[in-house]
């Protein structure tokens, strides 16, 4: 994570915080120190007394602050937020606008998890309708913006604590909320219309549950897709296959008229237009009203006046309408102009209002700096090898009034792609962190097996699992695994002919395989990762294949004498990064009897203009949704049906194929095929079963049935998420031991099947120059170590290291190769040493430097070893013992 939030200024560079023992708590204003209870018992009465005094003052401040805090709900999604009612006292000066103007920036709190209003774009930067609106406002005010991604539930606390000036995150204005915070004028009004076809038996949609079990169409990227995905699908109210995603609203309405869908949800004005065109009618609406405004602290009148003035200009000039067209897919005729603000008086309650309960304190967390693996604001995520364990560290500050205890945790929230959690587990705070103090947080992770860029977003939660504070992230690049050893040259056989028209294609193109086998008992044609038993073919034939990635295809021949012979051809696929991506296309079951039906389901991502589902006999669905499903019932003759999904976009075309065998029925009367209800793992192999450290294994799997999600775990840690239904991966193991791989296939309803395979990794001959060596530390961050202290490190051949940090002992794992070093899973004992003075600060700085080390060298081939961080700074110098 880069220092893009700019929460600290030059003072951070000038005053480095002092490390305070194993709890890793920092205080930017020493000398008072805080330790765990065990440490405090042995540290003398003077420090204890001062500590209790300071804690007492903090408690009083917390109570005073709590009188200003009220529980406040922001979004109408069942989530809550503590927000402060901090009206400016009578006679006090409101300097909210002066502070923004003088600083030259508007600090904006938002929650980048709510597209199309606020999200991270493909370049990992804040984007969306709300981000564009607040940026336009800031431009009119002549200031810049600083966007702070925070837990939605903590935006109110951030306003109260002065951590942000405004909050914009699709916040709906209600009379209850107006009693707690101030709002700008409304900048967006929206409401959905729910359509059904004229021939439908649906009369009215009154609640969200009325849509459960219905086939519902929405437009990709619309607020309605986000709403229904979250509240209808993710809540378990309906199956994922019931939500159909279209590139345009017109395409969804067209399929509704053709009765491919039960309902379509879209903007009310667009719905009215569709009704006027005939064939559909409105059966509901108003379940997801959108009347959004910008939240400010109570009493921030001068800033609110400036924001309202800028909003009025933008609305009068039509700029808000243009942004709505760009981000919300709202047509020019569908935008409702927010009404001019009018003075209103609060309705008089019929019963005395209940006073809100004052909160004891307010949670807050602010990001300070990356401690290692700085990704330069996701512009240059550092490389980490596939499957490599590593630790990510951040320096954070308790910016609230609640002290953090061991019940507070850092948890994974979301990521740019499946697998971005990188196996990370909720990580608790160690010790006690008072309000205002800084803390170094480290999380143990494992790089995914698939190459790519990964960004995992993490969030603090309190003892009641309530999120709060800045969101922080880890960003890495996983490079492609080493090229596998090519297979040996196949021995020619006059009885087997197996060819392909070309073996190097652009992604989205197809190839044709042809084979001719003489006198064989059985012949099977299949792609790597597929179960050969399910892919029997005639002895002579051909097959079209459209591999999305480089894939090896096999022809397996069974001879009358029981022997087996295989031929293989690898197809190299050059990526077309601009073409649509077919994330899923499956036809199931893979074999049916004549007259039975096949279920087709697909998911196309990226920039898409047209999706077509067909087979060799007919077009099944032209202008199909980007994500959807349908059934195709077979004809009266045994055959092999080739199903094709074709996705076209501005950047090119992608294709995917799947095949189903149609066989003669066992009975005279064919019956429809019921969709499969259980996941099936057809095959799962991990080879070879024994390797040496540094070598690689090949993982191949194939699933079918009702499988919707495939995951691969290594020693119970997720290393591949949302994998293809059939596919392969390579894992290169650096440490000796036994590794268990588990393939888990799950359905949309949570049913799962799993299989395991084990690999034994033995120690290879030592290849790194550090193995078996012990060093003494001489210099730390460019300065000699304290006199009278001894810090050691020993590198073991099994990939572990250990040593003394001066007071505490420590252990970790490491990899060292070609001058590169990675230290992970570092743990220490928990002791306090008072002598010599400064020892604990030196020890903490040493542990941080060891975690940050990325290179090592032996200058002039001497007995001295130097380690440097990612910036190339000399941070550790040792001498060989």
TARAFEN-V778061 format. One record per run of one state. SS is the DSSP state (helix for helix, strand for strand, loop for the rest). FROM is the first residue (numbers start at 0). TO is the last residue. If there is no record, write none. Layout:
BEGIN
SS:FROM:TO
SS:FROM:TO
END
This chain:
BEGIN
loop:0:8
helix:9:13
loop:14:16
strand:17:19
loop:20:23
strand:24:26
loop:27:35
helix:36:40
loop:41:43
helix:44:65
loop:66:67
strand:68:71
loop:72:79
strand:80:83
loop:84:94
helix:95:102
loop:103:103
strand:104:109
loop:110:112
strand:113:113
loop:114:116
strand:117:119
loop:120:124
strand:125:126
loop:127:127
helix:128:140
loop:141:142
strand:143:149
loop:150:150
helix:151:159
loop:160:164
strand:165:166
loop:167:170
strand:171:171
loop:172:173
helix:174:177
loop:178:180
strand:181:182
loop:183:186
strand:187:189
loop:190:190
strand:191:196
loop:197:206
helix:207:210
loop:211:214
strand:215:218
loop:219:221
helix:222:232
loop:233:238
helix:239:241
strand:242:245
loop:246:247
helix:248:256
loop:257:261
strand:262:266
helix:267:276
loop:277:278
strand:279:284
loop:285:288
strand:289:291
loop:292:293
strand:294:295
loop:296:299
helix:300:315
loop:316:317
helix:318:327
loop:328:330
helix:331:333
loop:334:364
strand:365:369
loop:370:380
strand:381:382
loop:383:387
strand:388:396
loop:397:402
strand:403:403
loop:404:407
strand:408:414
loop:415:425
strand:426:427
loop:428:431
strand:432:432
loop:433:436
strand:437:445
loop:446:450
strand:451:460
loop:461:465
strand:466:477
loop:478:494
strand:495:499
loop:500:502
strand:503:505
loop:506:509
strand:510:516
loop:517:518
strand:519:526
loop:527:530
helix:531:533
loop:534:534
strand:535:536
loop:537:538
strand:539:544
loop:545:549
strand:550:558
loop:559:562
strand:563:573
loop:574:579
strand:580:587
loop:588:589
strand:590:592
loop:593:595
strand:596:604
loop:605:608
strand:609:614
loop:615:617
strand:618:620
loop:621:625
strand:626:632
loop:633:637
strand:638:648
loop:649:650
strand:651:662
loop:663:677
strand:678:686
loop:687:688
strand:689:691
loop:692:694
strand:695:704
loop:705:707
strand:708:713
loop:714:715
strand:716:719
loop:720:724
strand:725:731
loop:732:735
strand:736:745
loop:746:750
strand:751:761
loop:762:771
strand:772:779
loop:780:781
strand:782:783
loop:784:790
strand:791:794
loop:795:798
strand:799:803
loop:804:807
strand:808:816
loop:817:818
strand:819:827
loop:828:837
helix:838:851
loop:852:853
strand:854:856
loop:857:857
helix:858:860
loop:861:862
strand:863:867
loop:868:872
strand:873:879
loop:880:880
END
